[in-house]
Structures are given as structure tokens and as C-alpha cells.
Amino acid sequence: MVHFLHPGLTPRNLVLPDALKDAPGCCVVQEEASPYTLANICMNVLIANLEELCSKKPDGTLCFPEQWSFPQEIADRFLGMMVCQGKLTDRTASIFQGNQMNLKMVNIQKAKISAAAFIKAFCHHKLVEVDATAVHSDLPIPDILSGLCSNSWIQQNLRCLLLDSTSVPQDSKRLSFGQLTGLCILSVFNVCFHTEDLANVSQLPNLENLDISNTLVTNISALLNCKDRLKFLTMHYLKCLTMTKPQILGVIRELQYLRHLDISNHRQLKSDLAFHLLQQEDILPNVVSLDISGGSCITDGAVERFIQQRPEMQFVGLLATDAGYSDFFTTKQGLRVAGGASMGQISEALSRYGNRSCFMKEALYRLFTETFSMHVHMPAVLKLVAVGMRNHPMDLPVQFTASACALNLTRQGLAQGMPVRLLSEVTCLLFKALKNFPHYQQLQKNCLLSLTNSRILVDVPFDRFDAAKFVMKWLCRHENPKMQTMAVSITSILALQLLPEQIAQLQEELFMAVKELIAIVKQKTTENLDDVTLLFALKALWNLTDESPAACKHFIENQGLAIYIQVLENFSESSVQSKVLGLLNNIAEVREFSSKLVTEDVMKHISSLLHSKEIEVSYFAAGIIAHLTSDKQPWLFRDLQRNALLEDLHATMKNWPSPSCKMSALVTYRSFKSFYSLLSNFSQPVVQLWGLWAMCHVCSKNPSKYCKMLVEEGGLQLLYDIQEHSQANPQAKQMATSILEDFRMHFMNYRSLPRVEDPS
């Protein structure tokens, strides 16, 4: 029988054959690196569109069309995906009523549904496994048991029931498991489960696997009732036990069929039960898996002797003990060790203790130390770190140490060998930790450091809007120069990845970021320091103001123009000039603010830079002139100056290379919309010509992006208009034809695509 991959029962309690021992980690990495299956894609679409695809019952709950039917495996997976995405509610659980879904394994971990919804949706199915770990208190254990026992088939055939961290009302009487006679596996980890409940459970005729960790059990003598059946027993952190050590060992000695025993404990409790167990020779003759992590007074010699007396041993848990360091543990074939002595032991500990924060902290700390100077791709280990973060979202030591481990595992090019989906999961978990612990600065620094990774920042899906808010707030904290440079560089990249409407939504963060970036530029200019921080700040302001009137307004109101004039006067490097002119281009595109550029100081520098030998500098200067001169309003009583600029622009562009030339600065656009007024300006051919040159340049460099943009934004019609217009400049016609030819070449089968028909 296949069981849920549950940290309380698998793989900790179930011992795998040697040939399969490495499979789970490998499968995880292969899954992360593989495309989503067609079934998963279809189910994700279905979940995202439940409201549209379902009809509503009179009580407001949902139901699928009558003719729909789901096979058992698909139904089980569909339910699991709904739970994982937080979509299982009383309203949506109703789709599992009736016979359209044939459920066998119900996984409702952490779901928020009522007892009534649970019974109606799931308790009529022929269930063999139920995972109700940490469900909301609206669905307590007594109601779960009552619902399951209402179905006689489930009473006899339910094999596995996981109730970890699920609530029990204070006024509840003894939990009644007695009717579930088919039960083989039961886990009540971290539940209000008493000695009387253990007595009840011990009578179950088929019980083989029991987890009573961190419960209120004071006496385990009832286990003698099932001593001939019990094979897997987990008793981690049984803090309420009142029995003496000889009494406990006396019970364990009777459990001769045990294959797995877990008596691990919190290290600070200094329990020496495991120490005394290791001294026994006539105990646990059939055990193959023993977990004594956290125990005190445990030595390598004692563990070695115990294992040598039981040559079939396959696993021993030694994390947070003084054992596991001798050569025996690396040379003993077929033995896996969860400990802290080596990378292999740490990985094993992470995989087995995902749901135990006390051991997760210890394993993560050992992992951080082990990987601090290591440069090896370990995606399977990073996945285990993510599991720990996901399982303990409110545990600060786990989150902080995990964030540091994630940095070690992805730094200096290591992220290039990681699956994008895995990096996305880790990055999203880091931001979740930031929200849960907004005042813990070192955690925030770790998150900031992770975003400096170009692989993560460019290729990995995550919420860039939330990331931008976080980074912009950090930018304004006046941290040390190194952290400031990182925040500025990340802002410069994130700003380009956000949609204009998202930048507008930033509001206060945007205002503060623009103000702080201008202050950085002013400081560097005053110091005459042309360093990487200045370049990042200029790039960030350029990207933030792109198609963002609000950012342009903030820039102008914070004396940005005067500071940028000073930048142009102090620095002659083309890398600086192109970024300054790029931002001024953004302002020139906004009619409301473009007149602010028509000043003697600004125009003097732009006219001078138009003649730069660097094509990208001349290009941006030309763009400012094209946008400013296309509107006559700012030039009232300045016709002579405007005409002179247009003539100078025309003369300069004659000497430009082909639009397909290479520029040292990468030119990108979010859209072509700002060009369309230039393309329609037949009265100023040179203005039209600059717009065409710009479009032709980017289309030749990135046709997949910009040819698609032409279709979506309706730019093709404007190009056809230029081709057909009787008064159009011949060079403009030629360039429009060149762009359309690039378009046809890119799509090849052009006529099969949606497009504006060629008037000719």
C-alpha cells in the first residue's frame, strides 16, 4: 500500500530497501526540473476557474456539471492541489459530494472547513487514507472520528489516519478510535491525547504503526496490549511520562516485533533514556531503525556496540548528540545516519525532521556551517531547506537559519544549476518570512542578498511588486554603503520588470525611493565619484520613470533636473551620459512635464550631446529633441530655436549607422505607445524618422518581443500608413518597409497570424 509522504510516518518510520533509499531526493529534483504534467496544468486551470465552471446550489455551495466524472487517482490529486492552494472551503468542498469524485486518499492538511462540510464531502467515499494534519479548529478530532465512523466501509477499511497538531475541545471526553478496526497507521503527534486514549487505541486489531509524540500520555503500559502487532513506534518528546526508566524499558523490551523505535527528545531536556537503552542486550531484537536524537550521554562506542549486535540495522538518528563522528558510521554499509557529523548525515536529518522545529534548527545550523565554504550544486538539499521553512513559518530561528543556508546554496553561480521552480519556491518562502518577521533586520539582509543573485532576479518567478516595496523601504534606511549599493542595484532591475500601473501603486515607496536615489546621485556628484553605486542609482531612476508620470513628477519636485545638469557637467563618461539622457527621454514623453526641459541649461547639454561620437548618447539626445519638438506648445515664441534643433537633428541622423548597429547600452522599451505620435507626424519628417530608427533598432535586436508588441499595440497600421502616404519622407518609407520585413521574417508564416491587412 502506498502511504502519504508524511514526515511523522514516512520515511522516518517505514524502512526502505537499499535500492530505493536515494530515490525520493532524486525524484524531487527531477520533478522540480521537469515541466508541469498535462494533468497538473489542467487541474490548475480548473481550480483557478471553479466559479465559472461550477453551478451554485441553493445554499451557495458549488457543484460540477452532472456529466463530469473524475477517476480515483485524479480526484485524490485534485483535492490535494485544492488544499495546497488554499482553495478548499465549505463552499468548494461540496464538489466532492455525490459520486462524481471517487476519492480513496483524502489529504486536507491545514484546511479550514467545518465538521458538517467534512462529513458531507468526504465521509461517504471508500477512504483508505486520511491526512487531517493541522486542520482548522472548526474541525476537531472528535468530529473527524464521528464522521469517519458513520461509514461502515471506512470503519473496516481505513488503513491510515494522520491527525498531527489537530485540535481537541477542552470539554471533550475520551477519543474513540475503537470502531476503526481496519486502522494500521495512526499518528496523533502534538495532540491532546491521554493515557486513556492510548489504552483505547492499543485495542485496535490491526494497528502496526503508532506515533504518540508530544502528547499528554503519562504511562505507555497499554502498548503491551498490541505488543504482537506493533512494528513502528514513535515517542518523540513524551514530556508527561511519569514512569521510571526501568518501567519504560520494561515495556519496550516486551515489544519484540518492533522494526522502528523513536525515543528522540529535545536536547535541553537532557534525557538519558536512550543511554540506558543502548546498554540493554536483550531488547529490540528485530529493530532496523532507531532514533535517539537529542539524547544525552550517548557515545560512538555505545551506538556501535548496539548496531553490531543487530546487523540488520538500516537507520540511526543521532542529531544533537555527541555520537556519529567515528569512521564506523561512514563505513558501515546500508546504514543511514541522521546527525551533524557530515553532509550526508545533515541531509538525512533534514529529510527526516521536517516537522520537528527543535531538530530542524539544529540541522540547519550544521548545514550552514558545512556549506559556508562549499561550492557544490545541491538542489535536493535546497529543497529540504524549503520544506523546513514551509513547515515552520512562525519559528524565527528556523526561518533565519534557513535563509542563511539558502544563500550558501545559491551564491556565486550555484543558482545556475538549480531548477527555476525550486528557486521560485525558496524566494517566495523568504518573502513570506519577511512578512512574518518585519522587524528582524538580519533576516531582511539575507533576503536582500538573495535578490542580488542575477539568476533569481531575472529568471525566477516571484512577486516582484512585493519585492520592490521591500527593497525600496530598505533603500531609505541609510544602511552601510555595501547594503545601500545592493538595494540600489536591485531597485534598478525590479523597476524595469514592473508594469507601469504597478509602479503607480507603489505611491509612498515610489516617492521615498526617488527622493533617496536623487540624494545618492547628488552625493556622488558632489564628491565627483563615478562609482558603481552612482551608475545603479542613475539606472534605477531611469527605469522608475519609464512610462510613469508619477515618478517623473517626484523627480522634478525633488530638484532632479538641476542635479542631473550637474552630473552632465561633472562626468563625461558615456555610461553616465546615456543614463541621464534616458531619464530625460522619459520626461520628454510626458506632455505634462516636457516643457520643464525647454530651458537654456538643459537644451545646451542635449544639443551638445547630440553630436557625441558614442551612438547611444547621440541616440538618446536625439530622442529628447524629437519628443520636445513634436509639440509646438513649449516653443511659443521660440520657433527659430525649434527649427534649428530640427535641422541639427536631421544633419546628425544622416551620419548615424544602420539601425541594426550595436550600442554599448542596451535599449529596451515597455511599449511603443510613446512613438506613435511621432510616427503620425508627417509635418516633421525628422521626428518621424527618429521614431522609425528607434523601432527598427529594437526590432532587429529582439524581434520576438517587439514584433509581438507591434501586433498587440496596433503599430502595424501606422507603418503601413507611412508606406502609403504620398508626402512621407523616402527614407521614412524605406525604414517602415524594413521594420515590416523584419516582422515577416520573424513570423515566417505571416499571413496565418492576426495582423492589420496591408492596404496595398
Summary of the structure (lengths in Angstrom):
residues: 760
radius of gyration: 33.8
end to end distance: 69.6
largest distance: 106.7
contacts: 2496
relative contact order: 0.04
helix: 56%
strand: 5%
